[in-house]
Amino acid sequence: MPSNIVVVGASVAGVEAVLALRGAGYDGRLTLVGADRALPYNPTPLSKELLTGDMDEDDIRLLPEGGFEELDVDLRLGTSVQALDLAERKVDVGGSGLPYDGLIIATGSRAVRPRDWFGLDGVHTLRTLDDARRVRAAMTQGRPSVVVVGAGFIGCEIAAAARHFGLDVTLVEAAASPLLRAVPAELAAPVVRVQEANGVRVVCGVGVARLLGSLRVDKVELTDGTLLDADLVVVGVGAVPATGWLDGSGLSLDDGVITDTTLRTTAPGVYAVGDAARWPHPRTGDPLRVEHWTNAREQGRQAALNLLDPQVAQPYTGVPYVWSDQFGRRFQLAGTAHAKHLHFLDGGPAEEKYLALLGDGEAVVGAVGFGVSPREFNRARRLITQGASWAEAVARHE
């Protein structure tokens, strides 16, 4: 068993790894390093309840004040890692070598920031607590015209939060439909209807040419020539794994840290989890990287247990799951929605709610729900985790 474990990354995956290690009885030295200065927090409410004020910062803490001291964890916040030396088994933290004999990489992802967009005041991304503070301050200080660029989950939630404050909101998406990376346009249609019914202008199939203003942004020019008023621009056009510090380390990198099914990297005693990890799909073997809370939490725990006893390491077989709350309606996705076959268990995309299964012809590989409760959705979600036959699942419902 390792006597000195370092966890790099103090968000959901890293904190869950720490909790799992101590919960499993590990009593060696344990260090948690995080680039954010704030006590570790759950990022999920940043674009929802924290932005609207339904939660405050204490509500999103992953552990209460003093929780890490009680766990005997050396917590190093506001500290960026620069490099990893596999030969010396050290992490370069602030210019000093931090030794380890077990390492969990949980550095997450960072927002994509298009070049030339951030030279003006009033332009933000939303990935961190500091980001959320700035965006909320702008929304509550009389910035009436908001343009949200990117209609993924976070973009749609930010648009909903802005309407909560009565602001004028335009949601711009270069693809043909919101959420297109996650689900086909047909399944996203109710999201568009709810956004528009609540006063959001949804503009799809057109990109952003440039942002205009002298010192502060005041307009967004789209690629079709349209000019949008903009006192506040929030950019949500994707994220990339925060693995630059691992360049030249010797680890295998390709849109994340490459791991095996147990989340172990190409180096002994080194694991990667959460947004930063790319591991084989449990059924197809295809490389997979997931940027959602449930995956980060489950992988953090699994990697910690595998690190403690590699001889009985278990593969990570969790099914990706994400939810998004917008205007009092919940959108839920488990597995993958980009599949050959679609079958509705309840309702349909033209109705107020629906629950759908997706399959590849052999097995149920995904489930999507809109306006259904988590309990209802779990009926479909269980079919994925059970590896249910597609034909049997459809026949049982019919």
C-alpha positions, -999 to 999 in steps of 0.1 A, spaced: 0 0 0 13 35 -8 25 55 21 24 89 5 -5 97 -19 -9 130 -38 -42 140 -55 -38 168 -80 -71 186 -85 -94 197 -57 -128 195 -74 -154 167 -73 -132 139 -85 -102 148 -64 -122 153 -32 -141 121 -38 -108 103 -41 -96 117 -8 -129 107 9 -126 72 -5 -90 67 6 -97 77 42 -130 58 41 -111 26 31 -88 30 60 -58 45 44 -38 62 71 -7 73 52 3 108 41 -24 124 19 -20 157 0 -46 174 -21 -34 202 -44 -58 226 -61 -53 256 -84 -85 273 -71 -81 295 -40 -116 287 -27 -123 257 -5 -133 228 -28 -168 232 -41 -194 215 -63 -193 232 -98 -227 219 -109 -248 248 -93 -225 275 -107 -246 280 -138 -279 273 -120 -287 279 -83 -256 298 -74 -261 322 -103 -297 329 -95 -291 331 -57 -311 300 -48 -279 287 -32 -250 305 -16 -213 296 -15 -216 277 17 -242 254 1 -219 242 -26 -189 233 -4 -178 197 -8 -168 196 28 -175 220 56 -148 243 71 -124 221 89 -134 190 71 -100 184 55 -82 189 88 -104 162 104 -94 139 76 -57 147 81 -53 160 46 -26 184 36 -47 208 16 -28 231 -7 -51 256 -25 -43 283 -49 -14 262 -61 -8 253 -97 12 222 -107 38 227 -134 51 193 -143 53 156 -134 86 137 -130 78 100 -133 114 89 -128 118 108 -95 81 103 -86 76 139 -79 51 166 -88 64 201 -94 42 223 -72 52 260 -72 88 252 -82 92 226 -54 92 188 -59 63 171 -41 71 134 -37 45 106 -41 43 69 -43 7 70 -54 -8 98 -76 -43 106 -88 -46 132 -116 -79 150 -113 -71 184 -128 -104 186 -148 -109 208 -178 -107 244 -187 -130 266 -208 -122 272 -245 -115 309 -249 -116 319 -286 -87 342 -295 -94 379 -297 -127 376 -277 -114 385 -243 -98 419 -249 -130 437 -238 -146 441 -204 -179 423 -200 -168 390 -217 -167 359 -195 -166 322 -194 -182 302 -165 -161 273 -151 -150 284 -117 -165 301 -86 -147 333 -95 -163 332 -129 -197 327 -114 -192 356 -90 -183 379 -119 -212 368 -141 -237 371 -113 -224 406 -104 -229 417 -140 -264 402 -142 -275 420 -110 -259 453 -118 -282 464 -146 -266 448 -176 -298 444 -196 -286 428 -228 -270 394 -225 -256 373 -253 -247 337 -245 -225 320 -270 -228 283 -271 -261 264 -264 -247 234 -246 -259 225 -211 -241 254 -194 -251 279 -221 -288 270 -218 -286 272 -180 -269 306 -181 -296 319 -204 -323 307 -180 -305 324 -151 -303 357 -170 -340 356 -177 -345 350 -139 -332 386 -135 -354 398 -163 -326 405 -187 -328 406 -225 -311 373 -236 -300 359 -270 -286 324 -271 -263 318 -301 -253 284 -314 -232 278 -345 -246 242 -348 -281 236 -362 -296 229 -328 -288 234 -291 -272 204 -272 -263 189 -306 -231 174 -291 -252 155 -266 -285 147 -284 -300 147 -319 -320 179 -328 -353 160 -324 -346 154 -287 -335 190 -281 -366 205 -296 -385 208 -262 -355 226 -247 -357 252 -275 -395 256 -270 -391 262 -232 -363 287 -237 -383 307 -263 -415 305 -242 -396 321 -214 -383 350 -235 -349 337 -247 -341 344 -284 -325 312 -297 -303 317 -328 -289 285 -344 -269 277 -374 -249 310 -373 -216 317 -355 -199 348 -340 -178 368 -363 -164 393 -338 -172 412 -306 -174 450 -309 -167 478 -284 -140 502 -273 -131 492 -238 -163 472 -230 -182 449 -253 -214 465 -266 -223 444 -297 -218 409 -311 -216 406 -348 -227 372 -362 -214 355 -393 -245 364 -412 -240 401 -405 -266 404 -377 -256 428 -349 -267 420 -314 -267 445 -285 -245 430 -257 -237 445 -223 -226 411 -211 -213 381 -232 -209 347 -216 -190 322 -238 -197 285 -234 -182 268 -265 -167 238 -249 -138 227 -227 -105 209 -230 -87 188 -205 -64 206 -182 -34 184 -189 -8 209 -203 13 204 -172 18 168 -183 34 175 -216 67 158 -218 60 137 -187 59 104 -205 23 97 -199 1 89 -229 -20 120 -237 -48 123 -264 -76 147 -255 -70 137 -219 -48 113 -200 -51 78 -215 -59 51 -189 -68 14 -189 -102 2 -178 -91 5 -141 -82 42 -147 -45 35 -143 -23 55 -167 8 41 -185 28 47 -153 26 24 -123 8 39 -93 -6 69 -114 -43 71 -121 -64 97 -139 -101 106 -133 -129 129 -142 -127 155 -171 -89 149 -174 -92 111 -181 -98 92 -213 -106 55 -207 -120 26 -228 -158 24 -230 -169 -6 -209 -187 -23 -238 -172 -11 -271 -136 -4 -259 -137 30 -277 -118 59 -259 -142 80 -239 -139 113 -220 -168 126 -200 -172 161 -184 -200 155 -159 -203 155 -121 -215 119 -118 -187 105 -138 -161 126 -118 -174 115 -85 -176 78 -94 -142 77 -110 -125 95 -81 -138 68 -58 -129 39 -81 -94 51 -88 -87 56 -51 -97 20 -43 -77 6 -72 -46 25 -62 -48 11 -27 -49 -25 -40 -39 -28 -77 -39 -66 -75 -77 -66 -72 -83 -34 -92 -118 -32 -107 -127 -18 -141 -147 14 -141 -180 6 -158 -201 36 -148 -227 49 -172 -223 87 -180 -252 107 -166 -260 144 -168 -289 166 -159 -298 202 -167 -324 223 -149 -339 251 -170 -370 271 -162 -382 245 -137 -379 216 -163 -353 189 -161 -334 174 -190 -316 141 -183 -292 120 -203 -276 87 -195 -252 68 -218 -252 81 -253 -280 96 -273 -262 92 -307 -274 57 -316 -291 39 -345 -325 33 -328 -349 55 -308 -380 44 -289 -402 65 -268 -414 50 -235 -435 80 -227 -446 111 -247 -425 125 -275 -405 155 -285 -436 174 -297 -452 170 -262 -446 186 -228 -425 157 -217 -409 125 -230 -388 95 -219 -368 78 -247 -345 48 -250 -317 46 -275 -300 14 -288 -275 1 -313 -296 -28 -324 -282 -52 -298 -284 -33 -264 -299 -3 -248 -270 23 -249 -288 55 -239 -318 72 -223 -330 107 -226 -358 124 -205 -374 158 -206 -398 169 -179 -398 136 -162 -388 130 -125 -355 114 -117 -374 84 -104 -392 80 -138 -359 84 -156 -342 58 -135 -365 31 -151 -347 37 -184 -313 43 -169 -313 9 -152 -317 -8 -186 -283 6 -196 -265 -5 -165 -281 -39 -168 -269 -43 -204 -305 -49 -214 -313 -63 -249 -327 -37 -272 -353 -60 -287 -365 -72 -253 -366 -37 -238 -388 -24 -268 -410 -55 -268 -416 -53 -231 -428 -18 -234 -450 -25 -265 
